Amino acid sequence: HTPTLRQYSAAIMQIGMGASPDSQFIPPGIERAVNYGYCNTECLDPGINGTDIDGSGDRVFAFANNLHTHLLGRQVVLRHIRDGKELRPLDMNLAYDFDYQQMTPFNQEVEIFPGDELIVECVYDSTERDSITYGGEGTYDEMCLSFLLVYPKPKLALCITSYLGYYDIENQQWTEDLGRFFEEAAMNGYYNASNNVYDIEVDGALDFYQDFATGNIFTNH
């Protein structure tokens, strides 16, 4: 406790994929599986509304970041998009190791404005797994997250990506986009629902998964 407060309060914005099976899944046997977590303008803009501190307009200043996956993670990049163009990544680790995670302070603060977009790109190696790895909080589950430290404190604390759909326990089946993915995968011979195996050795299975993983998403906030 101190009576001498800093001029501005800081906060952490959690960006990436939701930590649940309906937000992330990685088939076994893939040397380079790429997942993306998006924080788009529809989520970011209202989240940083009201952060003007000097009359120059709403914005937050990013000053540190922590990239996070679990055991399958090999590379993580926090990308920064403005007006359709990619700026210098806010943070990257191209040799990620679960046992050596760190909070990385930036050499210079980075301004994030309304209209900007943030993308967490995670690369995984699932070649040592023999079943699907789902998103979750356990060490053997997976995550794709970035914890971005900013000031002044914005309203936005969480901006995550999920797939449309969920696993209906009562009927024991996936719904919406997830349901269509697994149904079509089974029809094409990629997925066996009886043992929950997705076989990337079948021609077309890897592309089918990767196309779905990068194209069927929506952002929660």
C-alpha positions as CSV (number, residue, x, y, z in Angstrom):
1,H,0.0,0.0,0.0
2,T,1.2,3.5,-0.8
3,P,-0.4,6.9,-0.5
4,T,1.5,8.0,-3.6
5,L,-0.5,6.8,-6.6
6,R,0.7,6.6,-10.1
7,Q,-0.9,9.1,-12.6
8,Y,-2.7,6.3,-14.5
9,S,-4.0,2.9,-13.7
10,A,-2.8,0.0,-15.9
11,A,-4.6,-3.2,-16.8
12,I,-4.2,-6.5,-18.7
13,M,-6.1,-7.2,-21.9
14,Q,-6.4,-10.9,-22.5
15,I,-6.5,-11.6,-26.2
16,G,-6.7,-14.9,-28.2
17,M,-8.7,-18.1,-28.2
18,G,-11.1,-19.2,-25.5
19,A,-9.9,-22.0,-23.2
20,S,-12.6,-24.5,-24.0
21,P,-13.2,-27.4,-26.5
22,D,-15.6,-25.2,-28.5
23,S,-12.9,-22.6,-29.0
24,Q,-9.9,-24.7,-30.0
25,F,-9.1,-28.2,-31.0
26,I,-5.9,-29.6,-32.6
27,P,-5.8,-33.1,-34.3
28,P,-2.8,-35.3,-33.6
29,G,0.1,-35.8,-35.9
30,I,0.5,-32.3,-37.2
31,E,4.0,-30.8,-37.3
32,R,2.7,-27.3,-37.8
33,A,-0.9,-26.6,-36.8
34,V,-1.7,-22.9,-36.9
35,N,-4.5,-21.3,-34.9
36,Y,-5.5,-17.7,-34.6
37,G,-7.2,-15.6,-32.0
38,Y,-8.7,-12.4,-33.2
39,C,-9.6,-9.2,-31.4
40,N,-11.4,-7.2,-34.1
41,T,-12.6,-3.6,-34.1
42,E,-16.1,-4.5,-33.0
43,C,-14.6,-5.7,-29.7
44,L,-11.6,-3.4,-29.4
45,D,-13.2,-0.1,-30.2
46,P,-15.9,0.0,-27.5
47,G,-13.4,-1.5,-25.1
48,I,-11.0,1.4,-25.3
49,N,-13.6,4.1,-25.6
50,G,-13.1,6.8,-23.0
51,T,-9.3,6.4,-22.7
52,D,-8.4,9.9,-24.0
53,I,-5.9,11.3,-21.4
54,D,-4.5,14.4,-23.2
55,G,-7.2,15.5,-25.7
56,S,-5.6,13.6,-28.6
57,G,-8.3,11.0,-28.8
58,D,-9.0,7.5,-27.3
59,R,-6.1,5.1,-27.3
60,V,-4.1,2.9,-24.9
61,F,-0.4,2.5,-24.5
62,A,1.0,-1.0,-24.5
63,F,4.1,-1.5,-22.5
64,A,4.6,-5.2,-21.9
65,N,3.2,-8.6,-22.9
66,N,3.1,-12.3,-22.0
67,L,2.5,-14.9,-24.7
68,H,1.0,-18.2,-23.6
69,T,0.3,-21.7,-24.9
70,H,0.7,-25.1,-23.3
71,L,2.9,-28.0,-24.2
72,L,2.2,-28.2,-27.9
73,G,3.1,-24.5,-28.6
74,R,6.2,-23.8,-30.7
75,Q,5.7,-20.2,-31.9
76,V,3.5,-17.3,-30.8
77,V,3.1,-13.9,-32.4
78,L,0.9,-11.0,-31.4
79,R,0.1,-9.2,-34.6
80,H,-1.1,-5.5,-34.9
81,I,-3.2,-4.4,-37.9
82,R,-4.2,-0.8,-38.7
83,D,-6.2,0.3,-41.8
84,G,-5.7,-3.1,-43.3
85,K,-2.0,-3.1,-43.1
86,E,0.1,-5.1,-40.7
87,L,2.4,-3.1,-38.4
88,R,5.4,-4.4,-36.6
89,P,4.3,-7.3,-34.3
90,L,3.8,-6.2,-30.7
91,D,5.5,-9.4,-29.5
92,M,6.8,-12.7,-30.8
93,N,8.5,-15.8,-29.7
94,L,9.6,-18.1,-32.5
95,A,11.2,-20.7,-30.1
96,Y,8.4,-20.9,-27.5
97,D,9.0,-23.2,-24.6
98,F,6.2,-23.8,-22.0
99,D,8.8,-24.2,-19.2
100,Y,10.3,-20.7,-20.0
101,Q,7.5,-18.3,-20.2
102,Q,8.1,-14.6,-19.5
103,M,6.6,-11.2,-19.4
104,T,8.4,-9.1,-22.0
105,P,8.6,-5.3,-21.4
106,F,8.6,-3.2,-24.6
107,N,11.6,-0.9,-25.4
108,Q,9.0,1.7,-26.5
109,E,5.3,2.0,-25.7
110,V,3.0,1.2,-28.5
111,E,-0.2,3.1,-29.1
112,I,-3.4,1.1,-29.9
113,F,-6.2,3.1,-31.5
114,P,-9.8,2.5,-32.2
115,G,-10.0,0.7,-35.6
116,D,-6.9,-1.4,-34.9
117,E,-7.1,-5.1,-34.8
118,L,-5.0,-7.6,-32.8
119,I,-4.3,-11.2,-33.8
120,V,-2.6,-13.9,-31.7
121,E,-1.0,-16.5,-34.0
122,C,-0.1,-19.8,-32.4
123,V,1.9,-22.6,-34.0
124,Y,1.6,-26.1,-32.5
125,D,3.4,-29.5,-33.0
126,S,1.0,-32.3,-32.2
127,T,3.1,-35.1,-33.7
128,E,3.5,-36.8,-30.3
129,R,-0.2,-36.9,-29.5
130,D,-2.5,-39.8,-30.7
131,S,-5.9,-38.0,-30.0
132,I,-7.4,-34.6,-30.5
133,T,-6.2,-31.9,-28.1
134,Y,-8.9,-29.5,-27.0
135,G,-8.7,-26.0,-25.6
136,G,-8.8,-26.0,-21.8
137,E,-7.1,-25.1,-18.6
138,G,-5.2,-28.3,-18.0
139,T,-1.5,-28.6,-19.0
140,Y,-2.3,-31.2,-21.6
141,D,-5.1,-29.1,-23.0
142,E,-4.1,-26.1,-25.1
143,M,-4.4,-22.3,-25.1
144,C,-3.5,-19.5,-27.5
145,L,-3.4,-16.3,-25.5
146,S,-1.6,-13.0,-25.1
147,F,-1.8,-10.9,-22.0
148,L,-1.1,-7.3,-23.1
149,L,-0.3,-4.7,-20.4
150,V,-1.7,-1.3,-21.2
151,Y,-2.6,2.1,-19.7
152,P,-4.8,4.0,-19.0
153,K,-7.0,1.2,-17.8
154,P,-9.6,0.4,-20.5
155,K,-13.0,-1.2,-20.1
156,L,-11.9,-4.1,-22.2
157,A,-10.4,-7.0,-20.2
158,L,-11.2,-10.0,-22.5
159,C,-11.3,-10.3,-26.3
160,I,-11.3,-13.9,-27.4
161,T,-12.2,-16.1,-30.4
162,S,-14.5,-19.0,-30.4
163,Y,-16.0,-21.3,-33.0
164,L,-19.8,-21.3,-33.6
165,G,-21.2,-24.2,-31.8
166,Y,-20.6,-26.4,-28.8
167,Y,-20.8,-30.1,-27.7
168,D,-24.3,-31.1,-26.8
169,I,-23.7,-33.6,-24.0
170,E,-27.4,-34.8,-23.9
171,N,-27.4,-35.6,-27.6
172,Q,-23.6,-36.4,-27.7
173,Q,-23.0,-34.3,-30.8
174,W,-21.4,-31.0,-31.9
175,T,-23.7,-28.2,-33.0
176,E,-23.6,-25.4,-35.7
177,D,-20.2,-24.9,-37.5
178,L,-18.4,-27.4,-35.2
179,G,-21.2,-30.0,-36.0
180,R,-20.8,-29.4,-39.7
181,F,-17.1,-29.7,-39.5
182,F,-17.1,-33.1,-37.8
183,E,-20.0,-34.3,-39.9
184,E,-18.2,-33.5,-43.2
185,A,-14.9,-34.8,-41.8
186,A,-16.6,-38.1,-41.1
187,M,-18.2,-38.2,-44.5
188,N,-14.8,-37.6,-46.1
189,G,-13.1,-40.3,-44.0
190,Y,-11.0,-37.9,-42.0
191,Y,-12.8,-38.4,-38.6
192,N,-14.0,-41.4,-36.7
193,A,-16.5,-40.4,-34.1
194,S,-16.5,-43.8,-32.4
195,N,-12.9,-43.3,-31.1
196,N,-12.7,-39.5,-31.6
197,V,-9.7,-39.9,-34.0
198,Y,-9.0,-37.3,-36.8
199,D,-6.6,-38.9,-39.2
200,I,-4.4,-36.2,-41.0
201,E,-2.8,-39.0,-43.1
202,V,-5.9,-39.2,-45.2
203,D,-5.5,-37.0,-48.3
204,G,-7.2,-33.6,-47.8
205,A,-7.6,-34.0,-44.0
206,L,-4.9,-31.5,-43.0
207,D,-6.1,-28.8,-45.4
208,F,-9.7,-29.4,-44.3
209,Y,-8.8,-28.8,-40.7
210,Q,-6.6,-25.8,-41.3
211,D,-9.1,-24.1,-43.5
212,F,-11.7,-24.5,-40.8
213,A,-9.4,-23.4,-38.0
214,T,-8.6,-20.1,-39.8
215,G,-11.9,-19.3,-41.4
216,N,-14.8,-20.2,-39.0
217,I,-14.4,-17.9,-36.1
218,F,-16.1,-15.1,-34.2
219,T,-14.9,-12.8,-31.5
220,N,-16.4,-12.5,-28.0
221,H,-15.8,-9.6,-25.7
